[in-house]
Amino acid sequence: MYEGYITDVGGIKVGHSQNYEGMTGCTVIICEEGATGGIDVRGSAPGTRETDLFQSDKTVDRIHGIVLAGGSAFGLNAAGGVMDYLENKNIGFDVGITKVPIVPAAVIFDLIIGDYRVRPDCKMGYEASMSASESENRQGNVGCGTGATVGKILGPKNAMKSGVGSASVKVGTLVVSALVAVNSFGDIYDHRNHQQIAGVYDYEKNRLLNTVEIMKNNDRPLKFVGTNTTIGVIATNGMITKSQGNKIAQMGHNGFAKSINPIHTTNDGDTIFTLGTNQVQADVDLVGVLGQEVMSRAITNAVESSENYDGLISSKNISLR
């Protein structure tokens, strides 16, 4: 069983902040002691910040926080609030006169529900940081998952509610965990039995539809181009380099592919970060394999933990047959 939460990795704190009027929010993953990072971007419509630092030839080699936010590119502002919080705690890359917190970020497009004029900002990022703890375990309509939806090929009226999810696994002293905000163009499948559990939905006949089949039989232009994205973090207490972190993130996309179809389209901005707290020896291939498994389970958890919103149904409220 891949249960648990990303905070099972020692040294990782998670905080959420959200606005339910705007139906948007942000999730902050904080590593006060610093962590080795990695990234892999597969979707063609990403919204990201500070991603060049993950290249192996760049000087900075420690990440202090990662922000997953709603609000499309506007939501990248939330990272400023996380930087303020960490600088106040004297955490960051030492440049002599101060310490500069290294806080990469990625965003989802959630402007189609709630009030699009409300977006994650510095204040929301600071609030999420203030609430961050090692005991956080909420999933569903919280933080970056507040406004997440899936299955949007026929528009918002045929989408389903999604959210944020997490999972972890332990092998000996090695812990590998994932946290993800699922806002995909494609449908969601439970990787344990390959059953579709969410996606495009026929509200008149109360049944799930299949995005790929709709694409095959529909010659109309696809809707909501560039308005989807699944973003997540794989964290481990294993010792990794930046290049290994990038490889783990790359392998993590196999977890996306197990649970989301179609994935990595021109309509998605799919991004996975890696964080390594460097506490135990670890084989990079094992971490990568476990990472894709917990990522897949976290996607299922995100969908199964979500709640209905304003006519959009969640997976727990439909009859799968």
N, C-alpha and C positions, 0 to 999 in steps of 0.2 A: 504494500500500500504506500502511495506517495501522498502522505498527508502533511501536516506541519505548516510552517510559515517561514518566510525568508529570514526572520529574526532568530531562527535556530542556529544561524551562523554567528558565532561569538564576535562581538564588536560591531554588529550591524544594528542600527536603530531605524524604525520606520515611523513616519508621521503622515497624517492625512488632514487636509482641509478642503471644505467644499461649500458651495452656495447652492441650496436646493431651489431657489427662485430662478437662478440662471442655469441650473442643472449642469454644473461644471465644477471642477476641482483639481487639486494636485496632490501627488503622493511623493514624499521625499524619503530617500534611502540615504542615511548618514553613516559615515565611517570616520569617527573622530580621530582615530589613530592613523588614518590613511590606508588606502588599499590599491593594489595593482589593478589597472583597468584594461578593458578591451571592448571592441565594438564591431558589429557587422550590420550594415544597412542593405536590405534586399529590395524593399519597395521602391517605386520610382517617384513617389511624392512625399519625401520625408520632411519633417520640420525638426531641426536639431541645433545644438549649441555645443561648442568646444570639442567637437569630435576629432579634429586634427591631432589633438594631444595624444590620442591612443596609438598613433603610428610609432613604430619601434624606434625610429630615429629622432623622435622629439625628446626634449630635455626633461620635461616634467614626467615623473613616473609614479605619482601617488594621487589618487582621487579622494576627495573628502566628502562628496555627496553626489547623488544623481537625482534629477527631478523628472518625473513623469507627469505631464499636465494636459489638461484640456485646453480649449480656446484657440485651437490652430496656432499659427505662428505668434499670435498675441500672447499665448500662454507661456512662451519662453521667458517672459518678464518675471515669472515666479522664481527663477533661479537667482535673481538679484536679492530677493528676500532671504534665501538660504545662505547666500554669501554674507549678507549683513549679520545673520545669526552666528555663523561660524567665526567671522572676524571678531565679533564681540567676545567670543570664547577663546580668542588667540589661536585659532586653528587654521592652517593653510600653508601654502608654499612660502617659505621665509625669503623675503626680498630685502631684509635689513631694516627698513623703516616700518614695515608692517608684515603681516602674513596674508597672502592672497589665497583664499579658499578656491579649490579647483572643483567646479560644480557643472558638469555636463548636463544636458537636458534633451528631452525629446517630447513631442506633443502629438495629441490626437485631434481630429476635427470632430467637435461635438456641438457645433453651432446650430444644428438643425433641430434641437429640442431645447426647451427652456428659453430664457432670454439671451439672445446672441450678443447683447451688449454687455453682459457680465462675463468677464474672463479672469482666469488666474493672473494675479499680479504680485508685486513684491510683498504686499501685506499678506496675501494668502500663502506665499512661500514661507514667510517668517512664521506665520501661525502654525503651518505644518511642521516646521522645524522645532518650534516650542513644544509641540505635542509628541515629538518623536520619542519612542521608547523601545526597549528590548522585549516588551510584553505585548506590543501591538499585534493583533491577529484578525482584524476585520477584513471582510471581503464583500464583493457585490457593489452596491450603489454607494460607494465611498471614495473619497479622493479622486484620482484620475478616472476611476470607473463610474463616477456619478452620472455622466452624460453619455456613456459608451453604448453603442448599438451595433447590431450585426445584420447581415443579409439585406443590403440596400439596393439591389439591382433594379427593383421596381419602385424605388422611392421610399420616403420615410413612413408612409402609411402601411407598407408591407414589411417593415423591419421589425426586429425583436430587441428587447432590452438586454444589455450585457453589463459587464462591470469589471472590477479588478479582482484577481485571484492569485493565490500563492500555494506553494507546496514545497516539501523538502524530503530528503532521504539521507540516511547515515549509513556508511559502510566502514566499520571499524571506528577510527577517530576522524575520518573524513566526512564532512557535511557538505552537501550541495543542495542549494535551494533556488527557487525562482519566484519572481513576482511579475505579473503581467496585466496590462490594461487591454482588453479585447474590444476592438472597434473596427472589425474587419468588413471588407466588401463581401467576403465569402461566407459559407455556411460553417457551422461548428459541429465537429464529430467527437464522440467519446472514444479515445484511442484504445480503450480496453475492449470494446466490442464493435467499433467502427460504425456505431449507430449515430445518425444525425440527431442532435439535441437542440439545435437552434439555427436560425438563418432567416431566409426570406419566408414570409408567412402569409397564407391566404386567410384573412380574417372573416371572410364570408363563409367559407367551408371549414374553418377551424382545422387547418392542416398545414404541415410544413411543405414547402416547395423546394426545388433543387436549382441552385444558381447556375450550375454548369448546363443543365438541360435547358434552362431559360435562354442562356447564351447561344446554345446550338440552334434553337428554334425561333430566335428573335433577331430580325435584321434591323431593328431600330438602334440608334446610338445608345450606349450604356449611360445610365444616369449616375450622378454623384461622382464624377471623375475627380480624383484627388482629394476626396472628402472622407477617406478611411485610413486607418493605420492601426496595427497592433504593435505595442511597444512594451519591452520588458527588460528585466535584469536577472542574470544568473549570478549568484553569489556562492563563494566557497571559502572554507577556512584553509584550503590547500595553498601551497607555495607555487606561484606562477609568475612568469615574466609577462611583459606586455604582448609579445608576439603570441605566447600561449593563450593569453586572455582573448586575443582576437580570434584564435582558432576555436576556443570554447564557444564564443559568441556565434561563430560561423556554424558550428555543429548544432547549436541551440535552435537554429532555424529549422532543423529537421523536426523538432518538437512542434513548431508552427505548422509544418507540412502534414504531420500526423493528425492534427486536430482542426485545421482550417482548409477549406477547399471552395474556390480557388484561392491561392495565396501568392504574394509577391507580384501582384499585377501592377499595371500602370495607375490603377486607382488606389493603391496602398502605399504607405510610407514605412513599411515594416522595419523595425530597428530593435536589436538586442545589445545590451551592455553586459559586460562581465566585471565582477568585483572579486578580487582575491585578497583575503586578510592575512595570508602567509603565516599560518600557525602550525601546519602539519605538512609532512612530505606527501606529494600527490602525483599520480600519473596523469598527464594531461588528457590522454585518450579516455581514461576512466571518468575523469571529471566531465569531459565533453559528452560522453554517453549518458551519464547520470543527469547532466544538465538538460539534454533534450527530453529525457523522460519526465523530469519534474516540471519542465516548461509545458509539456503537453497536459500533464495533470492540472497545472495551475490554470490553463485555459478552460478546462472542464469546470474547475472550481469557480472561476469567474462567472461563467454562464449560469451554473446551478445555484449560485449565491445571490444572483441579481433579483430585483423586485420589479413588478409592473410599474409603468409610469405613463400617465396621460394617454391611455389607449394602446401603448406598446406592451405586449405580453412578455413575460419572462419564461425561461425553460421550465421552471418548477410548476408553472400554471397551465401547461399544455399536456395533452394525453399523447404519449409516443406509441405509435403502433405500426 
